[in-house]
Amino acid sequence: MNQPEEQIDTIRCFIVDEIIKDPSVEITPDSDLLIGGYLDSVSVVRLVAHLEDQYSVKIPPEDILIENFGSIQSISDYLSTRV
C-alpha cells in the first residue's frame, strides 16, 4: 500500500470508528462527507484536531473549506500540500 492509500485508509478509519461509530458504514474516498451527513461542524473540528495530531500539521481556519474537507480524497489531497 502506498502512502496516499494508507493516508486515505487512516482518515476513513477515524471517521468511521470515532465519528460515525459504525464500522458497517461504507465510505469511499469520493463519498461526500458533508452532504452525505457523515460530518457536521462539530465532527469537522474533531477531524481537524485529529489530522493535526496525526500528521503534525497546523490547519488554519481559512483552509477548512468544503473543497478541502468534502471527501476523504480531498482531505488527503489537501494534506499532501501541508506535509
mmCIF file of the N, C-alpha and C atoms, coordinates in Angstrom:
data_MODEL
# 
_entry.id   MODEL 
# 
loop_
_atom_site.group_PDB 
_atom_site.id 
_atom_site.type_symbol 
_atom_site.label_atom_id 
_atom_site.label_alt_id 
_atom_site.label_comp_id 
_atom_site.label_asym_id 
_atom_site.label_entity_id 
_atom_site.label_seq_id 
_atom_site.pdbx_PDB_ins_code 
_atom_site.Cartn_x 
_atom_site.Cartn_y 
_atom_site.Cartn_z 
_atom_site.occupancy 
_atom_site.B_iso_or_equiv 
_atom_site.pdbx_formal_charge 
_atom_site.auth_seq_id 
_atom_site.auth_comp_id 
_atom_site.auth_asym_id 
_atom_site.auth_atom_id 
_atom_site.pdbx_PDB_model_num 
ATOM 1   N N  . MET A 1 1  ? 0.850   -1.176 0.000  1.00 0.00 ? 1  MET A N  1 
ATOM 2   C CA . MET A 1 1  ? 0.000   0.000  0.000  1.00 0.00 ? 1  MET A CA 1 
ATOM 3   C C  . MET A 1 1  ? 0.894   1.238  0.000  1.00 0.00 ? 1  MET A C  1 
ATOM 4   N N  . ASN A 1 2  ? 0.637   2.147  -0.912 1.00 0.00 ? 2  ASN A N  1 
ATOM 5   C CA . ASN A 1 2  ? 1.477   3.336  -0.947 1.00 0.00 ? 2  ASN A CA 1 
ATOM 6   C C  . ASN A 1 2  ? 0.949   4.399  0.015  1.00 0.00 ? 2  ASN A C  1 
ATOM 7   N N  . GLN A 1 3  ? 1.714   5.448  0.187  1.00 0.00 ? 3  GLN A N  1 
ATOM 8   C CA . GLN A 1 3  ? 1.417   6.475  1.192  1.00 0.00 ? 3  GLN A CA 1 
ATOM 9   C C  . GLN A 1 3  ? 0.020   7.083  1.043  1.00 0.00 ? 3  GLN A C  1 
ATOM 10  N N  . PRO A 1 4  ? -0.397  7.558  -0.141 1.00 0.00 ? 4  PRO A N  1 
ATOM 11  C CA . PRO A 1 4  ? -1.750  8.134  -0.237 1.00 0.00 ? 4  PRO A CA 1 
ATOM 12  C C  . PRO A 1 4  ? -2.847  7.127  0.139  1.00 0.00 ? 4  PRO A C  1 
ATOM 13  N N  . GLU A 1 5  ? -2.691  5.874  -0.256 1.00 0.00 ? 5  GLU A N  1 
ATOM 14  C CA . GLU A 1 5  ? -3.696  4.869  0.098  1.00 0.00 ? 5  GLU A CA 1 
ATOM 15  C C  . GLU A 1 5  ? -3.733  4.641  1.603  1.00 0.00 ? 5  GLU A C  1 
ATOM 16  N N  . GLU A 1 6  ? -2.572  4.622  2.239  1.00 0.00 ? 6  GLU A N  1 
ATOM 17  C CA . GLU A 1 6  ? -2.519  4.476  3.701  1.00 0.00 ? 6  GLU A CA 1 
ATOM 18  C C  . GLU A 1 6  ? -3.182  5.666  4.373  1.00 0.00 ? 6  GLU A C  1 
ATOM 19  N N  . GLN A 1 7  ? -2.908  6.848  3.868  1.00 0.00 ? 7  GLN A N  1 
ATOM 20  C CA . GLN A 1 7  ? -3.492  8.064  4.434  1.00 0.00 ? 7  GLN A CA 1 
ATOM 21  C C  . GLN A 1 7  ? -5.010  8.046  4.282  1.00 0.00 ? 7  GLN A C  1 
ATOM 22  N N  . ILE A 1 8  ? -5.491  7.676  3.117  1.00 0.00 ? 8  ILE A N  1 
ATOM 23  C CA . ILE A 1 8  ? -6.933  7.587  2.878  1.00 0.00 ? 8  ILE A CA 1 
ATOM 24  C C  . ILE A 1 8  ? -7.563  6.578  3.830  1.00 0.00 ? 8  ILE A C  1 
ATOM 25  N N  . ASP A 1 9  ? -6.927  5.427  4.003  1.00 0.00 ? 9  ASP A N  1 
ATOM 26  C CA . ASP A 1 9  ? -7.462  4.405  4.898  1.00 0.00 ? 9  ASP A CA 1 
ATOM 27  C C  . ASP A 1 9  ? -7.466  4.884  6.347  1.00 0.00 ? 9  ASP A C  1 
ATOM 28  N N  . THR A 1 10 ? -6.417  5.574  6.763  1.00 0.00 ? 10 THR A N  1 
ATOM 29  C CA . THR A 1 10 ? -6.335  6.096  8.127  1.00 0.00 ? 10 THR A CA 1 
ATOM 30  C C  . THR A 1 10 ? -7.435  7.126  8.383  1.00 0.00 ? 10 THR A C  1 
ATOM 31  N N  . ILE A 1 11 ? -7.651  8.015  7.440  1.00 0.00 ? 11 ILE A N  1 
ATOM 32  C CA . ILE A 1 11 ? -8.699  9.030  7.571  1.00 0.00 ? 11 ILE A CA 1 
ATOM 33  C C  . ILE A 1 11 ? -10.068 8.354  7.611  1.00 0.00 ? 11 ILE A C  1 
ATOM 34  N N  . ARG A 1 12 ? -10.298 7.414  6.711  1.00 0.00 ? 12 ARG A N  1 
ATOM 35  C CA . ARG A 1 12 ? -11.580 6.704  6.667  1.00 0.00 ? 12 ARG A CA 1 
ATOM 36  C C  . ARG A 1 12 ? -11.843 5.983  7.984  1.00 0.00 ? 12 ARG A C  1 
ATOM 37  N N  . CYS A 1 13 ? -10.838 5.301  8.506  1.00 0.00 ? 13 CYS A N  1 
ATOM 38  C CA . CYS A 1 13 ? -10.996 4.569  9.764  1.00 0.00 ? 13 CYS A CA 1 
ATOM 39  C C  . CYS A 1 13 ? -11.350 5.517  10.909 1.00 0.00 ? 13 CYS A C  1 
ATOM 40  N N  . PHE A 1 14 ? -10.708 6.671  10.973 1.00 0.00 ? 14 PHE A N  1 
ATOM 41  C CA . PHE A 1 14 ? -11.027 7.627  12.038 1.00 0.00 ? 14 PHE A CA 1 
ATOM 42  C C  . PHE A 1 14 ? -12.475 8.085  11.917 1.00 0.00 ? 14 PHE A C  1 
ATOM 43  N N  . ILE A 1 15 ? -12.896 8.431  10.715 1.00 0.00 ? 15 ILE A N  1 
ATOM 44  C CA . ILE A 1 15 ? -14.270 8.909  10.522 1.00 0.00 ? 15 ILE A CA 1 
ATOM 45  C C  . ILE A 1 15 ? -15.276 7.817  10.889 1.00 0.00 ? 15 ILE A C  1 
ATOM 46  N N  . VAL A 1 16 ? -15.043 6.611  10.407 1.00 0.00 ? 16 VAL A N  1 
ATOM 47  C CA . VAL A 1 16 ? -15.985 5.507  10.671 1.00 0.00 ? 16 VAL A CA 1 
ATOM 48  C C  . VAL A 1 16 ? -15.975 5.095  12.141 1.00 0.00 ? 16 VAL A C  1 
ATOM 49  N N  . ASP A 1 17 ? -14.791 4.960  12.733 1.00 0.00 ? 17 ASP A N  1 
ATOM 50  C CA . ASP A 1 17 ? -14.677 4.433  14.103 1.00 0.00 ? 17 ASP A CA 1 
ATOM 51  C C  . ASP A 1 17 ? -14.923 5.479  15.184 1.00 0.00 ? 17 ASP A C  1 
ATOM 52  N N  . GLU A 1 18 ? -14.475 6.699  14.965 1.00 0.00 ? 18 GLU A N  1 
ATOM 53  C CA . GLU A 1 18 ? -14.523 7.703  16.022 1.00 0.00 ? 18 GLU A CA 1 
ATOM 54  C C  . GLU A 1 18 ? -15.632 8.738  15.866 1.00 0.00 ? 18 GLU A C  1 
ATOM 55  N N  . ILE A 1 19 ? -16.061 8.976  14.642 1.00 0.00 ? 19 ILE A N  1 
ATOM 56  C CA . ILE A 1 19 ? -17.101 9.991  14.431 1.00 0.00 ? 19 ILE A CA 1 
ATOM 57  C C  . ILE A 1 19 ? -18.459 9.335  14.191 1.00 0.00 ? 19 ILE A C  1 
ATOM 58  N N  . ILE A 1 20 ? -18.529 8.465  13.213 1.00 0.00 ? 20 ILE A N  1 
ATOM 59  C CA . ILE A 1 20 ? -19.793 7.795  12.912 1.00 0.00 ? 20 ILE A CA 1 
ATOM 60  C C  . ILE A 1 20 ? -20.071 6.680  13.925 1.00 0.00 ? 20 ILE A C  1 
ATOM 61  N N  . LYS A 1 21 ? -19.000 6.034  14.374 1.00 0.00 ? 21 LYS A N  1 
ATOM 62  C CA . LYS A 1 21 ? -19.071 4.934  15.349 1.00 0.00 ? 21 LYS A CA 1 
ATOM 63  C C  . LYS A 1 21 ? -19.923 3.776  14.855 1.00 0.00 ? 21 LYS A C  1 
ATOM 64  N N  . ASP A 1 22 ? -19.758 3.478  13.564 1.00 0.00 ? 22 ASP A N  1 
ATOM 65  C CA . ASP A 1 22 ? -20.467 2.348  12.974 1.00 0.00 ? 22 ASP A CA 1 
ATOM 66  C C  . ASP A 1 22 ? -19.577 1.731  11.897 1.00 0.00 ? 22 ASP A C  1 
ATOM 67  N N  . PRO A 1 23 ? -18.844 0.656  12.253 1.00 0.00 ? 23 PRO A N  1 
ATOM 68  C CA . PRO A 1 23 ? -17.911 0.063  11.293 1.00 0.00 ? 23 PRO A CA 1 
ATOM 69  C C  . PRO A 1 23 ? -18.570 -0.536 10.052 1.00 0.00 ? 23 PRO A C  1 
ATOM 70  N N  . SER A 1 24 ? -19.889 -0.680 10.077 1.00 0.00 ? 24 SER A N  1 
ATOM 71  C CA . SER A 1 24 ? -20.565 -1.238 8.899  1.00 0.00 ? 24 SER A CA 1 
ATOM 72  C C  . SER A 1 24 ? -20.803 -0.183 7.816  1.00 0.00 ? 24 SER A C  1 
ATOM 73  N N  . VAL A 1 25 ? -20.594 1.091  8.140  1.00 0.00 ? 25 VAL A N  1 
ATOM 74  C CA . VAL A 1 25 ? -20.796 2.167  7.162  1.00 0.00 ? 25 VAL A CA 1 
ATOM 75  C C  . VAL A 1 25 ? -19.705 2.090  6.103  1.00 0.00 ? 25 VAL A C  1 
ATOM 76  N N  . GLU A 1 26 ? -20.116 2.103  4.858  1.00 0.00 ? 26 GLU A N  1 
ATOM 77  C CA . GLU A 1 26 ? -19.173 2.065  3.735  1.00 0.00 ? 26 GLU A CA 1 
ATOM 78  C C  . GLU A 1 26 ? -19.001 3.469  3.175  1.00 0.00 ? 26 GLU A C  1 
ATOM 79  N N  . ILE A 1 27 ? -17.818 4.000  3.345  1.00 0.00 ? 27 ILE A N  1 
ATOM 80  C CA . ILE A 1 27 ? -17.487 5.319  2.795  1.00 0.00 ? 27 ILE A CA 1 
ATOM 81  C C  . ILE A 1 27 ? -16.326 5.133  1.837  1.00 0.00 ? 27 ILE A C  1 
ATOM 82  N N  . THR A 1 28 ? -16.496 5.605  0.613  1.00 0.00 ? 28 THR A N  1 
ATOM 83  C CA . THR A 1 28 ? -15.420 5.539  -0.365 1.00 0.00 ? 28 THR A CA 1 
ATOM 84  C C  . THR A 1 28 ? -14.604 6.826  -0.280 1.00 0.00 ? 28 THR A C  1 
ATOM 85  N N  . PRO A 1 29 ? -13.433 6.850  -0.883 1.00 0.00 ? 29 PRO A N  1 
ATOM 86  C CA . PRO A 1 29 ? -12.638 8.084  -0.868 1.00 0.00 ? 29 PRO A CA 1 
ATOM 87  C C  . PRO A 1 29 ? -13.375 9.283  -1.468 1.00 0.00 ? 29 PRO A C  1 
ATOM 88  N N  . ASP A 1 30 ? -14.336 9.025  -2.365 1.00 0.00 ? 30 ASP A N  1 
ATOM 89  C CA . ASP A 1 30 ? -15.047 10.119 -3.024 1.00 0.00 ? 30 ASP A CA 1 
ATOM 90  C C  . ASP A 1 30 ? -16.431 10.393 -2.445 1.00 0.00 ? 30 ASP A C  1 
ATOM 91  N N  . SER A 1 31 ? -16.825 9.668  -1.388 1.00 0.00 ? 31 SER A N  1 
ATOM 92  C CA . SER A 1 31 ? -18.131 9.933  -0.758 1.00 0.00 ? 31 SER A CA 1 
ATOM 93  C C  . SER A 1 31 ? -18.178 11.361 -0.249 1.00 0.00 ? 31 SER A C  1 
ATOM 94  N N  . ASP A 1 32 ? -19.316 12.026 -0.437 1.00 0.00 ? 32 ASP A N  1 
ATOM 95  C CA . ASP A 1 32 ? -19.488 13.391 0.042  1.00 0.00 ? 32 ASP A CA 1 
ATOM 96  C C  . ASP A 1 32 ? -19.764 13.339 1.545  1.00 0.00 ? 32 ASP A C  1 
ATOM 97  N N  . LEU A 1 33 ? -18.803 13.766 2.335  1.00 0.00 ? 33 LEU A N  1 
ATOM 98  C CA . LEU A 1 33 ? -18.887 13.642 3.783  1.00 0.00 ? 33 LEU A CA 1 
ATOM 99  C C  . LEU A 1 33 ? -19.874 14.613 4.407  1.00 0.00 ? 33 LEU A C  1 
ATOM 100 N N  . LEU A 1 34 ? -20.001 15.802 3.849  1.00 0.00 ? 34 LEU A N  1 
ATOM 101 C CA . LEU A 1 34 ? -20.869 16.817 4.433  1.00 0.00 ? 34 LEU A CA 1 
ATOM 102 C C  . LEU A 1 34 ? -22.307 16.663 3.957  1.00 0.00 ? 34 LEU A C  1 
ATOM 103 N N  . ILE A 1 35 ? -22.504 16.624 2.665  1.00 0.00 ? 35 ILE A N  1 
ATOM 104 C CA . ILE A 1 35 ? -23.852 16.467 2.122  1.00 0.00 ? 35 ILE A CA 1 
ATOM 105 C C  . ILE A 1 35 ? -24.409 15.086 2.459  1.00 0.00 ? 35 ILE A C  1 
ATOM 106 N N  . GLY A 1 36 ? -23.539 14.093 2.533  1.00 0.00 ? 36 GLY A N  1 
ATOM 107 C CA . GLY A 1 36 ? -23.966 12.742 2.891  1.00 0.00 ? 36 GLY A CA 1 
ATOM 108 C C  . GLY A 1 36 ? -24.324 12.592 4.357  1.00 0.00 ? 36 GLY A C  1 
ATOM 109 N N  . GLY A 1 37 ? -24.060 13.620 5.154  1.00 0.00 ? 37 GLY A N  1 
ATOM 110 C CA . GLY A 1 37 ? -24.421 13.596 6.559  1.00 0.00 ? 37 GLY A CA 1 
ATOM 111 C C  . GLY A 1 37 ? -23.437 12.855 7.452  1.00 0.00 ? 37 GLY A C  1 
ATOM 112 N N  . TYR A 1 38 ? -22.266 12.515 6.931  1.00 0.00 ? 38 TYR A N  1 
ATOM 113 C CA . TYR A 1 38 ? -21.265 11.811 7.731  1.00 0.00 ? 38 TYR A CA 1 
ATOM 114 C C  . TYR A 1 38 ? -20.545 12.741 8.702  1.00 0.00 ? 38 TYR A C  1 
ATOM 115 N N  . LEU A 1 39 ? -20.392 14.009 8.307  1.00 0.00 ? 39 LEU A N  1 
ATOM 116 C CA . LEU A 1 39 ? -19.727 15.003 9.156  1.00 0.00 ? 39 LEU A CA 1 
ATOM 117 C C  . LEU A 1 39 ? -20.641 16.192 9.365  1.00 0.00 ? 39 LEU A C  1 
ATOM 118 N N  . ASP A 1 40 ? -20.577 16.760 10.574 1.00 0.00 ? 40 ASP A N  1 
ATOM 119 C CA . ASP A 1 40 ? -21.221 18.040 10.854 1.00 0.00 ? 40 ASP A CA 1 
ATOM 120 C C  . ASP A 1 40 ? -20.132 18.978 11.373 1.00 0.00 ? 40 ASP A C  1 
ATOM 121 N N  . SER A 1 41 ? -20.510 20.159 11.793 1.00 0.00 ? 41 SER A N  1 
ATOM 122 C CA . SER A 1 41 ? -19.495 21.144 12.194 1.00 0.00 ? 41 SER A CA 1 
ATOM 123 C C  . SER A 1 41 ? -18.653 20.669 13.375 1.00 0.00 ? 41 SER A C  1 
ATOM 124 N N  . VAL A 1 42 ? -19.270 20.006 14.335 1.00 0.00 ? 42 VAL A N  1 
ATOM 125 C CA . VAL A 1 42 ? -18.524 19.519 15.496 1.00 0.00 ? 42 VAL A CA 1 
ATOM 126 C C  . VAL A 1 42 ? -17.560 18.405 15.088 1.00 0.00 ? 42 VAL A C  1 
ATOM 127 N N  . SER A 1 43 ? -18.018 17.500 14.242 1.00 0.00 ? 43 SER A N  1 
ATOM 128 C CA . SER A 1 43 ? -17.137 16.401 13.828 1.00 0.00 ? 43 SER A CA 1 
ATOM 129 C C  . SER A 1 43 ? -16.011 16.884 12.927 1.00 0.00 ? 43 SER A C  1 
ATOM 130 N N  . VAL A 1 44 ? -16.234 17.959 12.180 1.00 0.00 ? 44 VAL A N  1 
ATOM 131 C CA . VAL A 1 44 ? -15.149 18.534 11.376 1.00 0.00 ? 44 VAL A CA 1 
ATOM 132 C C  . VAL A 1 44 ? -14.053 19.062 12.303 1.00 0.00 ? 44 VAL A C  1 
ATOM 133 N N  . VAL A 1 45 ? -14.446 19.702 13.397 1.00 0.00 ? 45 VAL A N  1 
ATOM 134 C CA . VAL A 1 45 ? -13.461 20.196 14.367 1.00 0.00 ? 45 VAL A CA 1 
ATOM 135 C C  . VAL A 1 45 ? -12.674 19.019 14.955 1.00 0.00 ? 45 VAL A C  1 
ATOM 136 N N  . ARG A 1 46 ? -13.368 17.947 15.311 1.00 0.00 ? 46 ARG A N  1 
ATOM 137 C CA . ARG A 1 46 ? -12.693 16.750 15.833 1.00 0.00 ? 46 ARG A CA 1 
ATOM 138 C C  . ARG A 1 46 ? -11.741 16.161 14.794 1.00 0.00 ? 46 ARG A C  1 
ATOM 139 N N  . LEU A 1 47 ? -12.186 16.106 13.540 1.00 0.00 ? 47 LEU A N  1 
ATOM 140 C CA . LEU A 1 47 ? -11.357 15.567 12.467 1.00 0.00 ? 47 LEU A CA 1 
ATOM 141 C C  . LEU A 1 47 ? -10.112 16.431 12.256 1.00 0.00 ? 47 LEU A C  1 
ATOM 142 N N  . VAL A 1 48 ? -10.277 17.737 12.237 1.00 0.00 ? 48 VAL A N  1 
ATOM 143 C CA . VAL A 1 48 ? -9.137  18.642 12.053 1.00 0.00 ? 48 VAL A CA 1 
ATOM 144 C C  . VAL A 1 48 ? -8.126  18.449 13.187 1.00 0.00 ? 48 VAL A C  1 
ATOM 145 N N  . ALA A 1 49 ? -8.606  18.367 14.418 1.00 0.00 ? 49 ALA A N  1 
ATOM 146 C CA . ALA A 1 49 ? -7.707  18.161 15.564 1.00 0.00 ? 49 ALA A CA 1 
ATOM 147 C C  . ALA A 1 49 ? -6.964  16.836 15.418 1.00 0.00 ? 49 ALA A C  1 
ATOM 148 N N  . HIS A 1 50 ? -7.668  15.806 14.989 1.00 0.00 ? 50 HIS A N  1 
ATOM 149 C CA . HIS A 1 50 ? -7.025  14.502 14.779 1.00 0.00 ? 50 HIS A CA 1 
ATOM 150 C C  . HIS A 1 50 ? -5.960  14.584 13.684 1.00 0.00 ? 50 HIS A C  1 
ATOM 151 N N  . LEU A 1 51 ? -6.279  15.224 12.577 1.00 0.00 ? 51 LEU A N  1 
ATOM 152 C CA . LEU A 1 51 ? -5.326  15.331 11.467 1.00 0.00 ? 51 LEU A CA 1 
ATOM 153 C C  . LEU A 1 51 ? -4.092  16.125 11.886 1.00 0.00 ? 51 LEU A C  1 
ATOM 154 N N  . GLU A 1 52 ? -4.301  17.184 12.649 1.00 0.00 ? 52 GLU A N  1 
ATOM 155 C CA . GLU A 1 52 ? -3.155  17.976 13.123 1.00 0.00 ? 52 GLU A CA 1 
ATOM 156 C C  . GLU A 1 52 ? -2.251  17.128 14.002 1.00 0.00 ? 52 GLU A C  1 
ATOM 157 N N  . ASP A 1 53 ? -2.834  16.320 14.873 1.00 0.00 ? 53 ASP A N  1 
ATOM 158 C CA . ASP A 1 53 ? -2.037  15.433 15.736 1.00 0.00 ? 53 ASP A CA 1 
ATOM 159 C C  . ASP A 1 53 ? -1.375  14.316 14.932 1.00 0.00 ? 53 ASP A C  1 
ATOM 160 N N  . GLN A 1 54 ? -2.155  13.671 14.089 1.00 0.00 ? 54 GLN A N  1 
ATOM 161 C CA . GLN A 1 54 ? -1.688  12.502 13.335 1.00 0.00 ? 54 GLN A CA 1 
ATOM 162 C C  . GLN A 1 54 ? -0.546  12.860 12.376 1.00 0.00 ? 54 GLN A C  1 
ATOM 163 N N  . TYR A 1 55 ? -0.670  14.005 11.715 1.00 0.00 ? 55 TYR A N  1 
ATOM 164 C CA . TYR A 1 55 ? 0.284   14.361 10.657 1.00 0.00 ? 55 TYR A CA 1 
ATOM 165 C C  . TYR A 1 55 ? 1.195   15.532 11.030 1.00 0.00 ? 55 TYR A C  1 
ATOM 166 N N  . SER A 1 56 ? 1.130   15.978 12.270 1.00 0.00 ? 56 SER A N  1 
ATOM 167 C CA . SER A 1 56 ? 1.985   17.075 12.756 1.00 0.00 ? 56 SER A CA 1 
ATOM 168 C C  . SER A 1 56 ? 1.928   18.287 11.838 1.00 0.00 ? 56 SER A C  1 
ATOM 169 N N  . VAL A 1 57 ? 0.699   18.704 11.527 1.00 0.00 ? 57 VAL A N  1 
ATOM 170 C CA . VAL A 1 57 ? 0.484   19.890 10.692 1.00 0.00 ? 57 VAL A CA 1 
ATOM 171 C C  . VAL A 1 57 ? -0.426  20.851 11.434 1.00 0.00 ? 57 VAL A C  1 
ATOM 172 N N  . LYS A 1 58 ? -0.406  22.095 11.029 1.00 0.00 ? 58 LYS A N  1 
ATOM 173 C CA . LYS A 1 58 ? -1.341  23.096 11.526 1.00 0.00 ? 58 LYS A CA 1 
ATOM 174 C C  . LYS A 1 58 ? -2.285  23.423 10.389 1.00 0.00 ? 58 LYS A C  1 
ATOM 175 N N  . ILE A 1 59 ? -3.572  23.257 10.620 1.00 0.00 ? 59 ILE A N  1 
ATOM 176 C CA . ILE A 1 59 ? -4.581  23.544 9.599  1.00 0.00 ? 59 ILE A CA 1 
ATOM 177 C C  . ILE A 1 59 ? -5.271  24.845 9.997  1.00 0.00 ? 59 ILE A C  1 
ATOM 178 N N  . PRO A 1 60 ? -4.989  25.926 9.263  1.00 0.00 ? 60 PRO A N  1 
ATOM 179 C CA . PRO A 1 60 ? -5.595  27.207 9.618  1.00 0.00 ? 60 PRO A CA 1 
ATOM 180 C C  . PRO A 1 60 ? -7.098  27.213 9.329  1.00 0.00 ? 60 PRO A C  1 
ATOM 181 N N  . PRO A 1 61 ? -7.855  27.968 10.117 1.00 0.00 ? 61 PRO A N  1 
ATOM 182 C CA . PRO A 1 61 ? -9.316  28.010 9.931  1.00 0.00 ? 61 PRO A CA 1 
ATOM 183 C C  . PRO A 1 61 ? -9.737  28.340 8.498  1.00 0.00 ? 61 PRO A C  1 
ATOM 184 N N  . GLU A 1 62 ? -8.992  29.197 7.838  1.00 0.00 ? 62 GLU A N  1 
ATOM 185 C CA . GLU A 1 62 ? -9.367  29.582 6.467  1.00 0.00 ? 62 GLU A CA 1 
ATOM 186 C C  . GLU A 1 62 ? -9.226  28.435 5.465  1.00 0.00 ? 62 GLU A C  1 
ATOM 187 N N  . ASP A 1 63 ? -8.543  27.357 5.847  1.00 0.00 ? 63 ASP A N  1 
ATOM 188 C CA . ASP A 1 63 ? -8.408  26.192 4.966  1.00 0.00 ? 63 ASP A CA 1 
ATOM 189 C C  . ASP A 1 63 ? -9.508  25.158 5.184  1.00 0.00 ? 63 ASP A C  1 
ATOM 190 N N  . ILE A 1 64 ? -10.346 25.366 6.197  1.00 0.00 ? 64 ILE A N  1 
ATOM 191 C CA . ILE A 1 64 ? -11.412 24.407 6.479  1.00 0.00 ? 64 ILE A CA 1 
ATOM 192 C C  . ILE A 1 64 ? -12.598 24.756 5.587  1.00 0.00 ? 64 ILE A C  1 
ATOM 193 N N  . LEU A 1 65 ? -12.493 24.295 4.353  1.00 0.00 ? 65 LEU A N  1 
ATOM 194 C CA . LEU A 1 65 ? -13.468 24.566 3.299  1.00 0.00 ? 65 LEU A CA 1 
ATOM 195 C C  . LEU A 1 65 ? -13.991 23.258 2.734  1.00 0.00 ? 65 LEU A C  1 
ATOM 196 N N  . ILE A 1 66 ? -15.161 23.308 2.121  1.00 0.00 ? 66 ILE A N  1 
ATOM 197 C CA . ILE A 1 66 ? -15.728 22.105 1.522  1.00 0.00 ? 66 ILE A CA 1 
ATOM 198 C C  . ILE A 1 66 ? -14.795 21.546 0.442  1.00 0.00 ? 66 ILE A C  1 
ATOM 199 N N  . GLU A 1 67 ? -14.040 22.420 -0.213 1.00 0.00 ? 67 GLU A N  1 
ATOM 200 C CA . GLU A 1 67 ? -13.100 21.964 -1.238 1.00 0.00 ? 67 GLU A CA 1 
ATOM 201 C C  . GLU A 1 67 ? -12.007 21.082 -0.632 1.00 0.00 ? 67 GLU A C  1 
ATOM 202 N N  . ASN A 1 68 ? -11.652 21.344 0.629  1.00 0.00 ? 68 ASN A N  1 
ATOM 203 C CA . ASN A 1 68 ? -10.586 20.592 1.288  1.00 0.00 ? 68 ASN A CA 1 
ATOM 204 C C  . ASN A 1 68 ? -11.108 19.459 2.160  1.00 0.00 ? 68 ASN A C  1 
ATOM 205 N N  . PHE A 1 69 ? -12.352 19.538 2.613  1.00 0.00 ? 69 PHE A N  1 
ATOM 206 C CA . PHE A 1 69 ? -12.878 18.571 3.564  1.00 0.00 ? 69 PHE A CA 1 
ATOM 207 C C  . PHE A 1 69 ? -14.185 17.925 3.120  1.00 0.00 ? 69 PHE A C  1 
ATOM 208 N N  . GLY A 1 70 ? -14.490 18.001 1.847  1.00 0.00 ? 70 GLY A N  1 
ATOM 209 C CA . GLY A 1 70 ? -15.739 17.438 1.338  1.00 0.00 ? 70 GLY A CA 1 
ATOM 210 C C  . GLY A 1 70 ? -15.722 15.930 1.166  1.00 0.00 ? 70 GLY A C  1 
ATOM 211 N N  . SER A 1 71 ? -14.544 15.352 1.012  1.00 0.00 ? 71 SER A N  1 
ATOM 212 C CA . SER A 1 71 ? -14.415 13.898 0.851  1.00 0.00 ? 71 SER A CA 1 
ATOM 213 C C  . SER A 1 71 ? -13.076 13.456 1.439  1.00 0.00 ? 71 SER A C  1 
ATOM 214 N N  . ILE A 1 72 ? -12.950 12.181 1.639  1.00 0.00 ? 72 ILE A N  1 
ATOM 215 C CA . ILE A 1 72 ? -11.676 11.660 2.146  1.00 0.00 ? 72 ILE A CA 1 
ATOM 216 C C  . ILE A 1 72 ? -10.563 11.936 1.143  1.00 0.00 ? 72 ILE A C  1 
ATOM 217 N N  . GLN A 1 73 ? -10.866 11.816 -0.136 1.00 0.00 ? 73 GLN A N  1 
ATOM 218 C CA . GLN A 1 73 ? -9.861  12.089 -1.163 1.00 0.00 ? 73 GLN A CA 1 
ATOM 219 C C  . GLN A 1 73 ? -9.418  13.546 -1.114 1.00 0.00 ? 73 GLN A C  1 
ATOM 220 N N  . SER A 1 74 ? -10.370 14.471 -0.956 1.00 0.00 ? 74 SER A N  1 
ATOM 221 C CA . SER A 1 74 ? -9.996  15.899 -0.908 1.00 0.00 ? 74 SER A CA 1 
ATOM 222 C C  . SER A 1 74 ? -9.192  16.206 0.360  1.00 0.00 ? 74 SER A C  1 
ATOM 223 N N  . ILE A 1 75 ? -9.493  15.524 1.460  1.00 0.00 ? 75 ILE A N  1 
ATOM 224 C CA . ILE A 1 75 ? -8.712  15.706 2.685  1.00 0.00 ? 75 ILE A CA 1 
ATOM 225 C C  . ILE A 1 75 ? -7.284  15.226 2.465  1.00 0.00 ? 75 ILE A C  1 
ATOM 226 N N  . SER A 1 76 ? -7.148  14.057 1.860  1.00 0.00 ? 76 SER A N  1 
ATOM 227 C CA . SER A 1 76 ? -5.819  13.508 1.583  1.00 0.00 ? 76 SER A CA 1 
ATOM 228 C C  . SER A 1 76 ? -5.042  14.416 0.629  1.00 0.00 ? 76 SER A C  1 
ATOM 229 N N  . ASP A 1 77 ? -5.713  14.894 -0.408 1.00 0.00 ? 77 ASP A N  1 
ATOM 230 C CA . ASP A 1 77 ? -5.061  15.814 -1.354 1.00 0.00 ? 77 ASP A CA 1 
ATOM 231 C C  . ASP A 1 77 ? -4.606  17.076 -0.635 1.00 0.00 ? 77 ASP A C  1 
ATOM 232 N N  . TYR A 1 78 ? -5.456  17.616 0.218  1.00 0.00 ? 78 TYR A N  1 
ATOM 233 C CA . TYR A 1 78 ? -5.095  18.821 0.978  1.00 0.00 ? 78 TYR A CA 1 
ATOM 234 C C  . TYR A 1 78 ? -3.879  18.547 1.863  1.00 0.00 ? 78 TYR A C  1 
ATOM 235 N N  . LEU A 1 79 ? -3.921  17.424 2.590  1.00 0.00 ? 79 LEU A N  1 
ATOM 236 C CA . LEU A 1 79 ? -2.812  17.101 3.478  1.00 0.00 ? 79 LEU A CA 1 
ATOM 237 C C  . LEU A 1 79 ? -1.486  16.943 2.726  1.00 0.00 ? 79 LEU A C  1 
ATOM 238 N N  . SER A 1 80 ? -1.558  16.453 1.499  1.00 0.00 ? 80 SER A N  1 
ATOM 239 C CA . SER A 1 80 ? -0.327  16.280 0.722  1.00 0.00 ? 80 SER A CA 1 
ATOM 240 C C  . SER A 1 80 ? 0.338   17.616 0.419  1.00 0.00 ? 80 SER A C  1 
ATOM 241 N N  . THR A 1 81 ? -0.425  18.697 0.480  1.00 0.00 ? 81 THR A N  1 
ATOM 242 C CA . THR A 1 81 ? 0.158   20.031 0.270  1.00 0.00 ? 81 THR A CA 1 
ATOM 243 C C  . THR A 1 81 ? 0.701   20.611 1.575  1.00 0.00 ? 81 THR A C  1 
ATOM 244 N N  . ARG A 1 82 ? 0.359   19.998 2.712  1.00 0.00 ? 82 ARG A N  1 
ATOM 245 C CA . ARG A 1 82 ? 0.740   20.518 4.029  1.00 0.00 ? 82 ARG A CA 1 
ATOM 246 C C  . ARG A 1 82 ? 1.897   19.775 4.668  1.00 0.00 ? 82 ARG A C  1 
ATOM 247 N N  . VAL A 1 83 ? 2.095   18.509 4.301  1.00 0.00 ? 83 VAL A N  1 
ATOM 248 C CA . VAL A 1 83 ? 3.145   17.710 4.960  1.00 0.00 ? 83 VAL A CA 1 
ATOM 249 C C  . VAL A 1 83 ? 4.349   17.531 4.067  1.00 0.00 ? 83 VAL A C  1 
# 
